[in-house]
Amino acid sequence: MPPIIFRTALTLFCLHVMFISEMQAYLSLQTNTTDTQVTTQPAATVRPGNDNIPPAEKNLDMRPGTAEYPVMQAVRLHPGEPVVLDGFLSDPAWRNTPVATRFTQRFPHDGQPATEKTEVRILYTDHAIYVGIMAYDSAPDSIMAPLFRRDGNLPSDWVYVSFDSYNDRRTAFTFAVNPRGVQKDILVYNDTNEDVLWDAVWEAKTQILDNGWSAEMRIPLSQLRFSADLDELEWGINFQR
C-alpha cells in the first residue's frame, strides 16, 4: 500500500457539522517507513509555540495546522503492532500518532473555536485505515447516546470522517458512529447528493468516559474506491462532530 496524502475539503463534507478542522486548505498525512521501524518527519510551521499549548498537551505531538501550511502525519502500522478495536485509544500505536486538533465551528459561529475539544488520529495498513477520535465533553452526563438501528436519525452525538479517495472534491465515503456504537455511512456524490442507502462493511467501537467519549473505526480499504497503481495517493479528508 503506497503512502496516503490527505487534504481537507473546504466545506464539501459538512453533513450535520458542529465543527470542521481549522485547516481550511488541505491536510497532509504523510508516513515515512522502513522495513524495521516506523518513523515520522517533523511537519514544518504547523506546531504552535509552547506558550500557547496547555500543560496537558505539551507531551503530545499536536498538529493543529494552519491555513497556509496545514500538515500532519499519519502512521503506518507494521506487523506485530496491532490495534485492539475496543473504543479505548490506549494501544501504543495511538500514543505515538500525531494528533489533529484545534477544530473550528461550522455552526452556530462559523470559523470560531469549537466549544468542545476533539482529537483525531489516523493509522493505516495495507488492508485498512484506522481512525481514533477522542470527543471531550465538559458535561459528560449530557452526552446524547441513544441506542437504535444502523443509519438511524434519532437525536444523538456523532463523530464523522469523510474520505474523498477519488480526490475530485465532489465525492466522499462518509463513516459515522455515535457514543453507543451505532454506525452510519453515507456516499456523497456530485458534490451535494447523498446516498444514505449505501452500506459499507466496517467496524467501530466506542466508550463513554468521565471526560467525554472515544471512538475507534477500522475501515477496510476495499470499501473505498481509489487507484492503487500510484506510488503516492492523495485523498481528501474531513472530520465532523
N, C-alpha and C positions, 0 to 999 in steps of 0.2 A: 504494500500500500504506500503510495507516494505521500510526501508531506502535504498537509492541507492548510491553505491560507484562507482565513476567514475575514470578511469585511462586513461591517454593519450596513444594512439598508437604512435609508433615511427615515421614511415613515411608512414604508410599504407594508410592514407586518404588524401594524398597530391594531391587533384584534383584542378588544376589551382591555386596553392597556391602561395601567396606572403609572407606568414609567417605562422609559427606554434608556439605553445607555447614553451618557453624555457624549460619547464618541460619535459625532454626527457624520463623519465621512466614511470610515471603514475601520474594521477591527481585524488585525492580522494576528493569527495564532500560528506560530512557527515552531517547528521541532527540529532539533539537530541531534541525531542519534548515531551511535557506533554499535558495533557488534556486542560490546560488553557492558555498556552503560548508557544511560540517558543523560544528556547534558542540555543545558539551556543557555542561550545567549542573552546578555542584557539588552533590554529594549531602550533605545535612546530617547531622551527627552520626555518620557512618559511618567516617571515616578515623581511625585511632589516632594518638596523639601521636607525634612524631618520635622520642622516646626509645625507643619500642617497635618501630621499624622497622629491620631490618638495613640496613647501609650500601648493599648492592647493590640494595635496593628503594626507596631514597629518591627516585630519579628516575622511578619508575613511579607511575602513578595506581592505587594499590592500593585495593580496595573490599572489605575483609573483612566489613563489615556487623555488625549487632548484632541480637539477638532483638527489641529494641524498635523499631528502625528500619532494617531491612536493605535498603538501597537502593544500586543502582549503575546505570550507564547503558550501553546498547548504542549502537553507532554505525551509522548508516545509510550505506551506500556510495552514492556518486553516480557518474554516468558519467565515465569517464576514470580511475577509481581501482579497477582490477581486483585481485582476489586470485588469484594463481597457485597452484593446488592442487597442491602438491608435498610437503607434510608439514613444510616449514620455516615457522616463523612469522616470516619475515623481511620480508614486504611492509610498506610504510609504514603501511597501514591497521591492521595488528595492533599496531604500536608505539604508535599513537595511541588505542588502545581500552582502556577501564578493565578492570582485572584482578580477577576473583573468585578469592579465595584464602583461606588460613587455614581449611581444611576440618577437620572433626572425624570421629572414627571412629564406625562403627556396630558393628564387631566387630574385635577382641575386647573393647575397652574403650569402651563406648558413651559418646559425649559428650566423650571425651578428645581432645587434639590429634592429628591424623594423624601417623604416624611418618615419612611422606614428603611433601614439599611438592608441591602441584599448583596450577597456574594455568589459568584458563579465561577466554576472551574470546568475545564474541558480536558478529557483524556481520549486517546483513541488507540486502536489496534488495527491489524489487517482485516478484522471482521466487524468491528462495531465502534461506535462513538459513545463515550460515557459523559454524562452531564451531571455535575453536582451543584446543587443550589441550596444555599442557606438563606432563608427568608426570616430575618429578625423581626420581632414584633414586640413593641413596648407594652402591649396589653394582650398577652398570650391567652388569657381567659376569654377573649373576644374573637379568637380565630374562628372563622366560619368554615366548618369542616363536616358537612353532611355526607352521608353515605348513600349513593344512588348508582344507577346503571351507567355504564360507559357511554360517553358522548352526551350525557345529560346536561341540562341547562339550569339546574337549581342554583340559587344564590350561594356562592362559595368563594373562598380564596383559591387562587390558582397561580401556578408558575408555568410559563411557556418558553419554549425555544423553537425558533424557526430557521430552517436551512434553505437557502437558495442555492442548491447544488448544481443547478443549470447555469448559475451566475448570469442570469439575464435580467435581474431586477424586476421580474414580473411573476416569478413562480416561487412558492415556498411550501416545504413539507413541515407542518407545524405539529409539535407534540406538547401536550399539557398534562399536568397532574394536580390534583387537589390534596389537601393535608391528609385525607383518608386513603389516598392511593387510587382514587377514581381517575381513569385515563380518558383523554380526549385527543383526537388527531384530526387535522384539517388540511386539505390540499387547497392552496391558493394558486389561482391561475389567471392569466390575462390581467394581472395587476390587482384587480379588485374582486374577482369572482371567487367563491368558496365552495368546495365540495365537502360537506360535513359527513357524507356517507362513506368517504374514503377511510378505510381501516387498515393500518399498518400492524405488523407483528413486532411488538417491542415490549420492554419490561420497565416497570417503575416501582420503587419502594419509597415510603415516606415515614417520618417520625415527627410527632408533635412534642416539642421540648418546652422547657420552662422559660426560654427566651425567644421563642418563635417556632419555626418548623423547617425541616430539611427534606430534600428530595434527591434521589439518585435515579437516573434514567440510563438504560442500555438500549441504544438504537442500532440495530444491525445495519451495516452499510447496504445490504441487499434491499432495504426498504427505501433507499434514496436512489435517485437517478443521476448518474454522472459518467463522465468518460474516464476510464481507468488507464488509458493509454498515455497520459501525460506524466512527465516527471514531477510536476507540482500541480496541485489542484487549487483553484481559487473559488471559494464559495461565499455567498452572503450569509450572514447570521444575525439574529436579533433575539434579545431576551425580554420577557414581559412578565409583569406580575399584576 
